[in-house]
């Protein structure tokens, strides 16, 4: 597992440990961080997929059609 995925899992674990009633502000901040981490991980995955496709097209001109 890469470092970014570990950070995401750590944030989720912290969120689960925060009681809703005790610290609403901390919980809201953690929820925002998790949402941003999720968006970043998805975007990074999509970028890697597109980069691999572009590299494959460069190696095989038939894929350009």
mmCIF file of the C-alpha atoms, coordinates in Angstrom:
data_MODEL
# 
_entry.id   MODEL 
# 
loop_
_atom_site.group_PDB 
_atom_site.id 
_atom_site.type_symbol 
_atom_site.label_atom_id 
_atom_site.label_alt_id 
_atom_site.label_comp_id 
_atom_site.label_asym_id 
_atom_site.label_entity_id 
_atom_site.label_seq_id 
_atom_site.pdbx_PDB_ins_code 
_atom_site.Cartn_x 
_atom_site.Cartn_y 
_atom_site.Cartn_z 
_atom_site.occupancy 
_atom_site.B_iso_or_equiv 
_atom_site.pdbx_formal_charge 
_atom_site.auth_seq_id 
_atom_site.auth_comp_id 
_atom_site.auth_asym_id 
_atom_site.auth_atom_id 
_atom_site.pdbx_PDB_model_num 
ATOM 1  C CA . UNK A 1 1  ? 0.000   0.000  0.000   1.00 0.00 ? 1  UNK A CA 1 
ATOM 2  C CA . UNK A 1 2  ? 1.396   3.382  -0.916  1.00 0.00 ? 2  UNK A CA 1 
ATOM 3  C CA . UNK A 1 3  ? 1.771   6.295  1.480   1.00 0.00 ? 3  UNK A CA 1 
ATOM 4  C CA . UNK A 1 4  ? -1.250  8.188  0.162   1.00 0.00 ? 4  UNK A CA 1 
ATOM 5  C CA . UNK A 1 5  ? -3.558  5.243  0.752   1.00 0.00 ? 5  UNK A CA 1 
ATOM 6  C CA . UNK A 1 6  ? -2.126  4.850  4.264   1.00 0.00 ? 6  UNK A CA 1 
ATOM 7  C CA . UNK A 1 7  ? -2.837  8.510  4.991   1.00 0.00 ? 7  UNK A CA 1 
ATOM 8  C CA . UNK A 1 8  ? -6.398  8.089  3.732   1.00 0.00 ? 8  UNK A CA 1 
ATOM 9  C CA . UNK A 1 9  ? -6.944  5.046  5.955   1.00 0.00 ? 9  UNK A CA 1 
ATOM 10 C CA . UNK A 1 10 ? -5.442  6.901  8.914   1.00 0.00 ? 10 UNK A CA 1 
ATOM 11 C CA . UNK A 1 11 ? -7.881  9.784  8.403   1.00 0.00 ? 11 UNK A CA 1 
ATOM 12 C CA . UNK A 1 12 ? -10.796 7.360  8.233   1.00 0.00 ? 12 UNK A CA 1 
ATOM 13 C CA . UNK A 1 13 ? -9.667  5.665  11.448  1.00 0.00 ? 13 UNK A CA 1 
ATOM 14 C CA . UNK A 1 14 ? -9.385  9.032  13.192  1.00 0.00 ? 14 UNK A CA 1 
ATOM 15 C CA . UNK A 1 15 ? -12.867 9.959  12.017  1.00 0.00 ? 15 UNK A CA 1 
ATOM 16 C CA . UNK A 1 16 ? -14.294 6.768  13.480  1.00 0.00 ? 16 UNK A CA 1 
ATOM 17 C CA . UNK A 1 17 ? -12.631 7.506  16.816  1.00 0.00 ? 17 UNK A CA 1 
ATOM 18 C CA . UNK A 1 18 ? -14.166 10.992 17.130  1.00 0.00 ? 18 UNK A CA 1 
ATOM 19 C CA . UNK A 1 19 ? -17.477 11.056 18.955  1.00 0.00 ? 19 UNK A CA 1 
ATOM 20 C CA . UNK A 1 20 ? -20.120 13.144 17.150  1.00 0.00 ? 20 UNK A CA 1 
ATOM 21 C CA . UNK A 1 21 ? -21.336 14.905 20.268  1.00 0.00 ? 21 UNK A CA 1 
ATOM 22 C CA . UNK A 1 22 ? -17.971 15.618 21.854  1.00 0.00 ? 22 UNK A CA 1 
ATOM 23 C CA . UNK A 1 23 ? -16.116 17.381 19.081  1.00 0.00 ? 23 UNK A CA 1 
ATOM 24 C CA . UNK A 1 24 ? -18.260 18.338 16.110  1.00 0.00 ? 24 UNK A CA 1 
ATOM 25 C CA . UNK A 1 25 ? -15.688 20.783 14.724  1.00 0.00 ? 25 UNK A CA 1 
ATOM 26 C CA . UNK A 1 26 ? -12.925 18.159 14.628  1.00 0.00 ? 26 UNK A CA 1 
ATOM 27 C CA . UNK A 1 27 ? -15.267 15.662 13.011  1.00 0.00 ? 27 UNK A CA 1 
ATOM 28 C CA . UNK A 1 28 ? -16.272 18.159 10.307  1.00 0.00 ? 28 UNK A CA 1 
ATOM 29 C CA . UNK A 1 29 ? -12.621 18.945 9.593   1.00 0.00 ? 29 UNK A CA 1 
ATOM 30 C CA . UNK A 1 30 ? -11.758 15.242 9.335   1.00 0.00 ? 30 UNK A CA 1 
ATOM 31 C CA . UNK A 1 31 ? -14.695 14.670 6.978   1.00 0.00 ? 31 UNK A CA 1 
ATOM 32 C CA . UNK A 1 32 ? -13.387 17.448 4.729   1.00 0.00 ? 32 UNK A CA 1 
ATOM 33 C CA . UNK A 1 33 ? -9.871  16.006 4.770   1.00 0.00 ? 33 UNK A CA 1 
ATOM 34 C CA . UNK A 1 34 ? -11.192 12.546 3.888   1.00 0.00 ? 34 UNK A CA 1 
ATOM 35 C CA . UNK A 1 35 ? -13.262 13.933 1.022   1.00 0.00 ? 35 UNK A CA 1 
ATOM 36 C CA . UNK A 1 36 ? -10.251 15.793 -0.364  1.00 0.00 ? 36 UNK A CA 1 
ATOM 37 C CA . UNK A 1 37 ? -8.026  12.731 0.009   1.00 0.00 ? 37 UNK A CA 1 
ATOM 38 C CA . UNK A 1 38 ? -10.613 10.593 -1.794  1.00 0.00 ? 38 UNK A CA 1 
ATOM 39 C CA . UNK A 1 39 ? -10.820 13.100 -4.666  1.00 0.00 ? 39 UNK A CA 1 
ATOM 40 C CA . UNK A 1 40 ? -7.040  13.287 -4.908  1.00 0.00 ? 40 UNK A CA 1 
ATOM 41 C CA . UNK A 1 41 ? -6.616  9.497  -4.969  1.00 0.00 ? 41 UNK A CA 1 
ATOM 42 C CA . UNK A 1 42 ? -9.257  9.118  -7.692  1.00 0.00 ? 42 UNK A CA 1 
ATOM 43 C CA . UNK A 1 43 ? -7.713  11.882 -9.785  1.00 0.00 ? 43 UNK A CA 1 
ATOM 44 C CA . UNK A 1 44 ? -4.256  10.388 -9.406  1.00 0.00 ? 44 UNK A CA 1 
ATOM 45 C CA . UNK A 1 45 ? -5.531  6.960  -10.455 1.00 0.00 ? 45 UNK A CA 1 
ATOM 46 C CA . UNK A 1 46 ? -7.259  8.430  -13.523 1.00 0.00 ? 46 UNK A CA 1 
ATOM 47 C CA . UNK A 1 47 ? -4.128  10.395 -14.429 1.00 0.00 ? 47 UNK A CA 1 
ATOM 48 C CA . UNK A 1 48 ? -2.015  7.229  -14.232 1.00 0.00 ? 48 UNK A CA 1 
ATOM 49 C CA . UNK A 1 49 ? -4.491  5.362  -16.450 1.00 0.00 ? 49 UNK A CA 1 
ATOM 50 C CA . UNK A 1 50 ? -4.473  8.129  -19.065 1.00 0.00 ? 50 UNK A CA 1 
ATOM 51 C CA . UNK A 1 51 ? -0.694  8.365  -18.979 1.00 0.00 ? 51 UNK A CA 1 
ATOM 52 C CA . UNK A 1 52 ? -0.385  4.603  -19.533 1.00 0.00 ? 52 UNK A CA 1 
ATOM 53 C CA . UNK A 1 53 ? -2.800  4.828  -22.483 1.00 0.00 ? 53 UNK A CA 1 
ATOM 54 C CA . UNK A 1 54 ? -0.809  7.694  -23.984 1.00 0.00 ? 54 UNK A CA 1 
ATOM 55 C CA . UNK A 1 55 ? 2.427   5.736  -23.605 1.00 0.00 ? 55 UNK A CA 1 
ATOM 56 C CA . UNK A 1 56 ? 0.836   2.703  -25.255 1.00 0.00 ? 56 UNK A CA 1 
ATOM 57 C CA . UNK A 1 57 ? -0.324  4.862  -28.181 1.00 0.00 ? 57 UNK A CA 1 
ATOM 58 C CA . UNK A 1 58 ? 3.167   6.225  -28.673 1.00 0.00 ? 58 UNK A CA 1 
ATOM 59 C CA . UNK A 1 59 ? 4.607   2.715  -28.807 1.00 0.00 ? 59 UNK A CA 1 
ATOM 60 C CA . UNK A 1 60 ? 1.924   1.321  -31.136 1.00 0.00 ? 60 UNK A CA 1 
ATOM 61 C CA . UNK A 1 61 ? 0.772   3.750  -33.868 1.00 0.00 ? 61 UNK A CA 1 
ATOM 62 C CA . UNK A 1 62 ? -2.168  1.446  -34.716 1.00 0.00 ? 62 UNK A CA 1 
ATOM 63 C CA . UNK A 1 63 ? -3.804  2.502  -31.437 1.00 0.00 ? 63 UNK A CA 1 
ATOM 64 C CA . UNK A 1 64 ? -4.043  6.103  -32.637 1.00 0.00 ? 64 UNK A CA 1 
ATOM 65 C CA . UNK A 1 65 ? -6.947  5.278  -34.958 1.00 0.00 ? 65 UNK A CA 1 
# 
